[in-house]
């Protein structure tokens, strides 16, 4: 549903070159039609494709750590049980503003995977 909302905003604002990033590999594969959408989301997928059919669009996968601001906003919406849009930087939750400033300062984020040692 987040991709659908993004597609609707792109159409409303008249964007013609659209890049949608997701941390879900399966969502990306569904959107580029490499795998079939489950019936539960098929209607949403078809609507997104229809909305963006006249646009130059690209769907790409990003690690959640690389999309920290979006992840932060999604968690905020779930935790606060709200939905909506932010039009100005100062309207964003403090955590999202912090992550944007960290990104602007080009401070790297790290993805660490720990495997159990076998002795």
DSSP file (Angstrom, degrees, kcal/mol; ACC not computed):
  #  RESIDUE AA STRUCTURE BP1 BP2  ACC     N-H-->O    O-->H-N    N-H-->O    O-->H-N    TCO  KAPPA ALPHA  PHI   PSI    X-CA   Y-CA   Z-CA
    1    1 A X     >        0   0    0      0, 0.0     4,-2.4     0, 0.0     5,-0.2   0.000 360.0 360.0 360.0 -30.5    0.0    0.0    0.0
    2    2 A X  H  >  +     0   0    0      2,-0.2     4,-2.4     1,-0.2     5,-0.2   0.903 360.0  49.5 -64.8 -39.6    3.0    2.3    0.6
    3    3 A X  H  > S+     0   0    0      2,-0.2     4,-2.5     1,-0.2    -1,-0.2   0.892 109.6  52.1 -65.8 -38.3    4.1    1.9   -3.0
    4    4 A X  H  > S+     0   0    0      2,-0.2     4,-2.5     1,-0.2    -2,-0.2   0.929 109.9  48.3 -62.4 -45.2    0.5    2.6   -4.2
    5    5 A X  H  X S+     0   0    0     -4,-2.4     4,-2.4     1,-0.2    -2,-0.2   0.918 111.6  50.2 -61.4 -43.2    0.5    5.8   -2.2
    6    6 A X  H  X S+     0   0    0     -4,-2.4     4,-2.4     1,-0.2    -1,-0.2   0.911 110.5  50.0 -61.2 -41.9    3.9    6.8   -3.6
    7    7 A X  H  X S+     0   0    0     -4,-2.5     4,-2.3     1,-0.2    -2,-0.2   0.911 110.2  50.1 -63.1 -42.6    2.6    6.1   -7.1
    8    8 A X  H  X S+     0   0    0     -4,-2.5     4,-2.6     1,-0.2    -1,-0.2   0.895 110.8  49.2 -63.4 -39.8   -0.5    8.3   -6.5
    9    9 A X  H  X S+     0   0    0     -4,-2.4     4,-2.4     2,-0.2     6,-0.2   0.912 109.6  52.2 -65.4 -42.0    1.7   11.1   -5.2
   10   10 A X  H  X>S+     0   0    0     -4,-2.4     5,-2.3     2,-0.2     4,-0.6   0.915 112.4  45.1 -60.2 -43.8    4.0   10.9   -8.2
   11   11 A X  H ><5S+     0   0    0     -4,-2.3     3,-1.0     3,-0.2    -2,-0.2   0.937 112.8  50.8 -65.4 -46.2    1.0   11.1  -10.6
   12   12 A X  H 3<5S+     0   0    0     -4,-2.6    -2,-0.2     1,-0.3    -1,-0.2   0.870 113.6  44.5 -59.5 -38.9   -0.6   14.0   -8.6
   13   13 A X  H 3<5S-     0   0    0     -4,-2.4    -1,-0.3    -5,-0.2    -2,-0.2   0.505 113.5-117.9 -87.3  -3.8    2.7   16.0   -8.6
   14   14 A X  T <<5 +     0   0    0     -3,-1.0    -3,-0.2    -4,-0.6     2,-0.1   0.720  50.3 167.8  78.9  21.8    3.3   15.2  -12.3
   15   15 A X      < -     0   0    0     -5,-2.3    -1,-0.2    -6,-0.2     3,-0.1  -0.459  16.0-177.8 -68.8 139.6    6.6   13.4  -11.9
   16   16 A X        +     0   0    0      1,-0.2    40,-3.0    -2,-0.1     2,-0.6   0.684  69.5  56.5-111.7 -26.2    7.7   11.6  -15.0
   17   17 A X  E    S-a   56   0A   0     38,-0.2     2,-0.5    -7,-0.1    -1,-0.2  -0.938  72.8-177.9-108.4 113.5   10.9    9.8  -13.9
   18   18 A X  E     -a   57   0A   0     38,-3.8    40,-2.1    -2,-0.6     2,-0.5  -0.946  16.5-177.1-122.2 127.1   10.1    7.6  -10.9
   19   19 A X  E     -a   58   0A   0     -2,-0.5     2,-0.6    38,-0.2    40,-0.2  -0.987   9.2-168.3-118.9 120.3   12.4    5.5   -8.8
   20   20 A X  E     -a   59   0A   0     38,-2.9    40,-2.5    -2,-0.5     2,-0.4  -0.945   4.3-163.0-112.4 122.3   10.8    3.5   -6.1
   21   21 A X  E     +a   60   0A   0     -2,-0.6     2,-0.3    38,-0.2    40,-0.2  -0.848  11.3 175.9-105.2 138.5   13.1    1.9   -3.5
   22   22 A X  E     -a   61   0A   0     38,-2.3    40,-2.2    -2,-0.4     6,-0.0  -0.988  35.1-144.0-139.2 149.0   12.0   -1.0   -1.3
   23   23 A X  S    S+     0   0    0     -2,-0.3     2,-0.7    38,-0.2    41,-0.2   0.324  82.8  91.1 -91.4   8.8   13.7   -3.1    1.3
   24   24 A X     >  -     0   0    0      1,-0.2     4,-1.9    39,-0.1     5,-0.1  -0.904  57.5-167.9-106.2 111.0   11.5   -6.0    0.2
   25   25 A X  H  > S+     0   0    0     -2,-0.7     4,-2.5     1,-0.2     5,-0.2   0.903  90.8  52.4 -61.5 -41.2   13.1   -8.1   -2.6
   26   26 A X  H  > S+     0   0    0      1,-0.2     4,-2.4     2,-0.2    -1,-0.2   0.887 106.5  52.7 -65.8 -37.8    9.8   -9.9   -3.2
   27   27 A X  H  > S+     0   0    0      2,-0.2     4,-2.4     1,-0.2    -1,-0.2   0.913 110.3  49.1 -62.5 -41.0    7.9   -6.5   -3.6
   28   28 A X  H  X S+     0   0    0     -4,-1.9     4,-2.1     2,-0.2    -2,-0.2   0.934 111.2  48.7 -62.4 -46.3   10.4   -5.4   -6.1
   29   29 A X  H  <>S+     0   0    0     -4,-2.5     5,-2.8     1,-0.2     6,-1.2   0.869 112.0  49.6 -63.9 -36.3   10.1   -8.7   -8.1
   30   30 A X  H ><5S+     0   0    0     -4,-2.4     3,-1.2     3,-0.2    -1,-0.2   0.928 110.3  50.4 -65.5 -44.5    6.3   -8.4   -8.0
   31   31 A X  H 3<5S+     0   0    0     -4,-2.4    -2,-0.2     1,-0.3    -1,-0.2   0.832 111.9  45.7 -67.5 -32.1    6.4   -4.8   -9.3
   32   32 A X  T 3<5S-     0   0    0     -4,-2.1    -1,-0.3    -5,-0.2    -2,-0.2   0.363 115.1-120.7 -91.2   7.5    8.8   -5.6  -12.2
   33   33 A X  T < 5S+     0   0    0     -3,-1.2    -3,-0.2     2,-0.2    -2,-0.1   0.800  75.8 127.8  61.9  35.5    6.5   -8.6  -12.9
   34   34 A X  S   <S+     0   0    0     -5,-2.8     2,-0.3     1,-0.2    -4,-0.2   0.685  78.9  27.2 -87.8 -21.8    9.2  -11.3  -12.5
   35   35 A X  S    S-     0   0    0     -6,-1.2    -2,-0.2    -9,-0.1     2,-0.2  -0.962  94.5-102.1-133.6 155.1    7.0  -13.1  -10.0
   36   36 A X        -     0   0    0     -2,-0.3     2,-0.3    -3,-0.1    -6,-0.1  -0.488  35.6-117.2 -76.7 143.9    3.2  -13.2   -9.7
   37   37 A X        -     0   0    0     -2,-0.2     5,-0.1    -7,-0.2    -1,-0.1  -0.580  32.0-107.4 -77.4 139.7    1.6  -11.2   -7.0
   38   38 A X    >>  -     0   0    0     -2,-0.3     3,-1.8     1,-0.1     4,-1.0  -0.356  34.0-110.0 -61.0 151.1   -0.3  -13.1   -4.4
   39   39 A X  H 3> S+     0   0    0      1,-0.3     4,-0.5     2,-0.2     3,-0.4   0.801 114.8  66.3 -56.2 -30.4   -4.1  -12.7   -4.8
   40   40 A X  H 34 S+     0   0    0      1,-0.2    -1,-0.3     2,-0.1     4,-0.1   0.781 116.4  24.6 -65.2 -26.2   -4.3  -10.6   -1.7
   41   41 A X  H <> S+     0   0    0     -3,-1.8     4,-2.5     2,-0.1    -1,-0.2   0.352  91.9 102.2-118.4   4.1   -2.3   -7.8   -3.3
   42   42 A X  H  X S+     0   0    0     -4,-1.0     4,-2.5    -3,-0.4     5,-0.2   0.886  82.5  50.8 -58.2 -42.2   -2.9   -8.4   -7.0
   43   43 A X  H  X S+     0   0    0     -4,-0.5     4,-1.9     1,-0.2    -1,-0.2   0.904 111.4  48.0 -63.5 -41.4   -5.4   -5.6   -7.2
   44   44 A X  H  > S+     0   0    0      2,-0.2     4,-2.4     1,-0.2    -2,-0.2   0.923 111.4  50.4 -64.9 -44.3   -3.0   -3.1   -5.6
   45   45 A X  H  X S+     0   0    0     -4,-2.5     4,-2.5     1,-0.2     5,-0.2   0.923 110.1  49.5 -61.0 -45.5   -0.2   -4.2   -7.9
   46   46 A X  H  X S+     0   0    0     -4,-2.5     4,-2.2     1,-0.2    -1,-0.2   0.883 110.2  51.3 -62.5 -37.5   -2.3   -3.8  -11.0
   47   47 A X  H  X S+     0   0    0     -4,-1.9     4,-2.7     2,-0.2    -1,-0.2   0.914 110.1  49.2 -65.2 -42.3   -3.4   -0.3   -9.8
   48   48 A X  H  X S+     0   0    0     -4,-2.4     4,-2.1     2,-0.2    -2,-0.2   0.934 111.5  48.5 -61.9 -46.6    0.3    0.7   -9.2
   49   49 A X  H  < S+     0   0    0     -4,-2.5     4,-0.5     1,-0.2    -1,-0.2   0.893 112.8  48.8 -62.3 -40.0    1.3   -0.5  -12.7
   50   50 A X  H >< S+     0   0    0     -4,-2.2     3,-0.8    -5,-0.2     4,-0.3   0.918 110.3  51.1 -64.9 -43.9   -1.6    1.4  -14.2
   51   51 A X  H 3< S+     0   0    0     -4,-2.7     3,-0.3     1,-0.2    -2,-0.2   0.881 119.9  35.0 -59.9 -38.8   -0.8    4.6  -12.4
   52   52 A X  T >< S+     0   0    0     -4,-2.1     3,-1.9     1,-0.2    -1,-0.2   0.303  83.3 107.7-101.6   8.7    2.8    4.5  -13.5
   53   53 A X  T <  S+     0   0    0     -3,-0.8    -1,-0.2    -4,-0.5    -2,-0.1   0.798  84.1  44.7 -62.1 -29.7    2.4    3.0  -17.0
   54   54 A X  T 3  S+     0   0    0     -3,-0.3    -1,-0.3    -4,-0.3     2,-0.3   0.328 102.8  87.3 -95.0   8.0    3.2    6.3  -18.8
   55   55 A X  S <  S-     0   0    0     -3,-1.9     2,-0.8   -38,-0.0   -38,-0.2  -0.704  84.3-114.7-105.6 155.0    6.2    7.1  -16.5
   56   56 A X  E     +a   17   0A   0    -40,-3.0   -38,-3.8    -2,-0.3     2,-0.4  -0.821  54.5 175.7 -80.6 114.0    9.8    6.2  -16.7
   57   57 A X  E     -a   18   0A   0     -2,-0.8     2,-0.4   -40,-0.2   -38,-0.2  -0.929  24.9-175.5-131.6 151.6   10.0    4.0  -13.6
   58   58 A X  E     -a   19   0A   0    -40,-2.1   -38,-2.9    -2,-0.4     2,-0.5  -0.993  11.0-155.6-142.6 134.1   12.5    1.8  -11.9
   59   59 A X  E     +a   20   0A   0     -2,-0.4     2,-0.3   -40,-0.2   -38,-0.2  -0.940  21.8 178.6-107.9 129.1   12.0   -0.3   -8.8
   60   60 A X  E     -a   21   0A   0    -40,-2.5   -38,-2.3    -2,-0.5     2,-0.4  -0.945  25.9-123.8-132.8 155.1   15.2   -1.1   -6.8
   61   61 A X  E     +a   22   0A   0     -2,-0.3     2,-0.4   -40,-0.2   -38,-0.2  -0.786  28.2 178.4 -95.1 135.9   16.0   -3.0   -3.7
   62   62 A X        -     0   0    0    -40,-2.2     2,-0.1    -2,-0.4     5,-0.1  -0.984  33.9-107.5-131.8 147.2   17.8   -1.2   -0.8
   63   63 A X    >>  -     0   0    0     -2,-0.4     3,-1.3     1,-0.1     4,-0.7  -0.428  33.3-114.9 -67.5 149.1   18.8   -2.7    2.5
   64   64 A X  G >4 S+     0   0    0      1,-0.3     3,-1.1   -41,-0.2     7,-0.3   0.865 118.4  57.4 -54.1 -37.8   16.7   -1.4    5.4
   65   65 A X  G >4 S+     0   0    0      1,-0.3     3,-0.8     2,-0.2    -1,-0.3   0.816 104.1  52.6 -64.5 -29.0   19.8    0.3    6.8
   66   66 A X  G <4 S+     0   0    0     -3,-1.3    -1,-0.3     1,-0.2    -2,-0.2   0.566 113.2  44.0 -81.0  -8.9   20.1    2.2    3.5
   67   67 A X  G <X S+     0   0    0     -3,-1.1     4,-2.3    -4,-0.7    -1,-0.2  -0.256  72.3 142.0-126.2  42.7   16.5    3.4    3.8
   68   68 A X  H <>  +     0   0    0     -3,-0.8     4,-2.7     1,-0.2     5,-0.2   0.819  67.5  54.9 -60.9 -36.0   16.6    4.3    7.4
   69   69 A X  H  > S+     0   0    0      2,-0.2     4,-2.5     1,-0.2    -1,-0.2   0.947 110.9  44.4 -65.5 -47.2   14.4    7.4    7.1
   70   70 A X  H  > S+     0   0    0      1,-0.2     4,-2.5     2,-0.2    -2,-0.2   0.909 114.5  49.9 -62.6 -41.4   11.6    5.5    5.4
   71   71 A X  H  X S+     0   0    0     -4,-2.3     4,-2.5    -7,-0.3    -1,-0.2   0.911 110.4  50.7 -63.0 -41.6   11.9    2.7    7.9
   72   72 A X  H  X S+     0   0    0     -4,-2.7     4,-2.3    -5,-0.2    -2,-0.2   0.912 111.4  47.4 -61.4 -44.1   11.8    5.2   10.7
   73   73 A X  H  X S+     0   0    0     -4,-2.5     4,-2.5     2,-0.2    -2,-0.2   0.884 111.0  51.3 -66.9 -38.6    8.6    6.8    9.3
   74   74 A X  H  X S+     0   0    0     -4,-2.5     4,-2.1     2,-0.2    -2,-0.2   0.933 111.9  46.8 -63.1 -44.9    6.9    3.4    8.8
   75   75 A X  H  X S+     0   0    0     -4,-2.5     4,-3.1     1,-0.2     5,-0.2   0.891 110.9  52.9 -63.5 -39.2    7.7    2.5   12.4
   76   76 A X  H  X S+     0   0    0     -4,-2.3     4,-2.8     2,-0.2     5,-0.2   0.927 108.7  49.5 -60.7 -46.0    6.4    5.9   13.6
   77   77 A X  H  X>S+     0   0    0     -4,-2.5     5,-1.7     1,-0.2     4,-0.7   0.893 114.9  44.3 -62.2 -39.9    3.1    5.4   11.8
   78   78 A X  H  <5S+     0   0    0     -4,-2.1     3,-0.3     3,-0.2    -2,-0.2   0.943 115.7  46.4 -69.6 -47.7    2.7    1.9   13.3
   79   79 A X  H  <5S+     0   0    0     -4,-3.1    -2,-0.2     1,-0.2    -3,-0.2   0.896 121.5  36.5 -62.5 -41.6    3.7    2.9   16.8
   80   80 A X  H  <5S-     0   0    0     -4,-2.8    -1,-0.2    -5,-0.2    -2,-0.2   0.514 103.0-131.0 -90.1  -6.1    1.5    6.1   16.8
   81   81 A X  T  <5 +     0   0    0     -4,-0.7     2,-0.3    -3,-0.3    -3,-0.2   0.935  64.1 125.1  53.2  51.3   -1.3    4.4   14.8
   82   82 A X      < -     0   0    0     -5,-1.7     2,-0.3    -6,-0.2    -1,-0.2  -0.865  43.2-162.1-130.6 165.2   -1.5    7.4   12.4
   83   83 A X        +     0   0    0     -2,-0.3     2,-0.3    -3,-0.1     0, 0.0  -0.975  34.6 100.4-142.2 156.0   -1.2    7.9    8.7
   84   84 A X        -     0   0    0     -2,-0.3     2,-0.3     2,-0.0    -7,-0.0  -0.973  57.1 -83.3 159.6-171.3   -0.6   11.1    6.7
   85   85 A X        -     0   0    0     -2,-0.3     2,-0.5     0, 0.0    -2,-0.0  -0.917  22.1-138.4-127.7 155.2    2.0   13.1    4.9
   86   86 A X        +     0   0    0     -2,-0.3     3,-0.1     1,-0.1     6,-0.0  -0.967  16.8 179.2-113.6 122.9    4.7   15.5    5.9
   87   87 A X        +     0   0    0     -2,-0.5     2,-0.3     1,-0.1    -1,-0.1   0.723  67.4  41.0 -94.3 -24.8    5.0   18.5    3.7
   88   88 A X  S >> S-     0   0    0      1,-0.1     3,-1.3     0, 0.0     4,-0.5  -0.920  78.6-121.6-129.2 150.7    7.8   20.3    5.6
   89   89 A X  G >4 S+     0   0    0     -2,-0.3     3,-1.6     1,-0.3    -1,-0.1   0.889 111.0  57.6 -55.2 -44.7   11.0   19.1    7.3
   90   90 A X  G 34 S+     0   0    0      1,-0.3    -1,-0.3    -3,-0.0     7,-0.1   0.677  97.8  62.9 -66.4 -16.4   10.0   20.5   10.7
   91   91 A X  G <4 S+     0   0    0     -3,-1.3    -1,-0.3     2,-0.0    -2,-0.2   0.691  83.4 100.2 -79.1 -18.9    6.8   18.4   10.6
   92   92 A X  S << S-     0   0    0     -3,-1.6    -3,-0.0    -4,-0.5   -19,-0.0  -0.264  87.5 -95.1 -66.5 152.0    8.8   15.1   10.6
   93   93 A X     >  -     0   0    0      1,-0.1     4,-2.2     4,-0.0     3,-0.3  -0.314  39.0-109.3 -60.7 153.6    9.3   13.2   13.8
   94   94 A X  H  > S+     0   0    0      1,-0.2     4,-2.5     2,-0.2     5,-0.2   0.874 117.5  54.7 -55.5 -41.9   12.6   13.9   15.6
   95   95 A X  H  > S+     0   0    0      1,-0.2     4,-2.3     2,-0.2    -1,-0.2   0.904 108.4  48.1 -62.0 -41.5   14.1   10.5   14.7
   96   96 A X  H  > S+     0   0    0     -3,-0.3     4,-2.2     2,-0.2    -1,-0.2   0.909 111.2  50.4 -66.1 -41.8   13.4   11.0   11.0
   97   97 A X  H  X S+     0   0    0     -4,-2.2     4,-2.4     1,-0.2    -2,-0.2   0.917 110.3  51.2 -60.8 -42.4   15.0   14.5   11.1
   98   98 A X  H  X S+     0   0    0     -4,-2.5     4,-2.4     1,-0.2    -2,-0.2   0.931 110.0  48.5 -60.2 -46.4   18.0   13.1   12.8
   99   99 A X  H  X S+     0   0    0     -4,-2.3     4,-2.2     1,-0.2    -1,-0.2   0.866 110.3  51.6 -64.7 -36.3   18.4   10.4   10.2
  100  100 A X  H  X S+     0   0    0     -4,-2.2     4,-2.8     2,-0.2    -1,-0.2   0.923 110.9  48.1 -65.3 -43.1   18.1   12.9    7.4
  101  101 A X  H  X S+     0   0    0     -4,-2.4     4,-1.9     2,-0.2    -2,-0.2   0.883 110.4  51.3 -65.6 -37.8   20.8   15.1    8.9
  102  102 A X  H  <>S+     0   0    0     -4,-2.4     5,-2.2     2,-0.2    -1,-0.2   0.916 112.1  47.7 -62.5 -42.6   23.1   12.0    9.4
  103  103 A X  H ><5S+     0   0    0     -4,-2.2     3,-1.5     1,-0.2    -2,-0.2   0.920 110.2  51.0 -64.4 -44.4   22.5   11.2    5.7
  104  104 A X  H 3<5S+     0   0    0     -4,-2.8    -1,-0.2     1,-0.3    -2,-0.2   0.847 107.8  53.2 -62.0 -33.5   23.2   14.8    4.6
  105  105 A X  T 3<5S-     0   0    0     -4,-1.9    -1,-0.3    -5,-0.2    -2,-0.2   0.488 112.2-125.7 -79.0  -2.2   26.4   14.7    6.7
  106  106 A X  T < 5 +     0   0    0     -3,-1.5     2,-0.5     1,-0.2    -3,-0.2   0.838  48.6 164.8  59.1  37.6   27.4   11.5    4.8
  107  107 A X      < -     0   0    0     -5,-2.2    -1,-0.2     1,-0.1    -2,-0.1  -0.753  36.9-122.2 -81.8 124.4   27.9    9.6    8.0
  108  108 A X        -     0   0    0     -2,-0.5     2,-0.3    -3,-0.1    -1,-0.1  -0.278  17.0-147.7 -70.6 151.6   28.0    5.9    7.0
  109  109 A X        -     0   0    0     -6,-0.0     2,-0.4     2,-0.0    -1,-0.0  -0.869  15.8-142.4-110.9 154.5   25.7    3.3    8.4
  110  110 A X        -     0   0    0     -2,-0.3     2,-0.6     2,-0.0     0, 0.0  -0.892   8.8-150.5-121.1 146.5   26.8   -0.2    8.8
  111  111 A X        -     0   0    0     -2,-0.4     2,-0.5     2,-0.0    -2,-0.0  -0.969  22.2-171.2-113.1 116.2   25.2   -3.6    8.4
  112  112 A X        -     0   0    0     -2,-0.6     2,-0.5     2,-0.0    -2,-0.0  -0.926   8.1-170.7-114.4 129.1   26.7   -6.1   10.7
  113  113 A X        -     0   0    0     -2,-0.5     2,-0.5     2,-0.0    -2,-0.0  -0.977   8.1-157.9-117.8 130.4   25.9   -9.8   10.6
  114  114 A X        -     0   0    0     -2,-0.5     2,-0.4     3,-0.0    -2,-0.0  -0.927   4.6-165.8-112.6 124.7   27.1  -12.1   13.3
  115  115 A X        -     0   0    0     -2,-0.5     2,-0.1     1,-0.0    -2,-0.0  -0.884  30.7-107.0-106.1 139.5   27.5  -15.8   12.7
  116  116 A X        -     0   0    0     -2,-0.4     2,-0.2     1,-0.1    -1,-0.0  -0.402  35.5-120.7 -65.1 138.3   27.9  -18.1   15.6
  117  117 A X        -     0   0    0     -2,-0.1     2,-0.6     2,-0.0    -1,-0.1  -0.552  18.2-146.0 -77.9 142.5   31.4  -19.5   16.0
  118  118 A X              0   0    0     -2,-0.2    -1,-0.0     1,-0.1    -2,-0.0  -0.951 360.0 360.0-111.9 119.9   31.9  -23.2   15.8
  119  119 A X              0   0    0     -2,-0.6    -1,-0.1     0, 0.0    -2,-0.0   0.405 360.0 360.0-104.0 360.0   34.6  -24.5   18.0
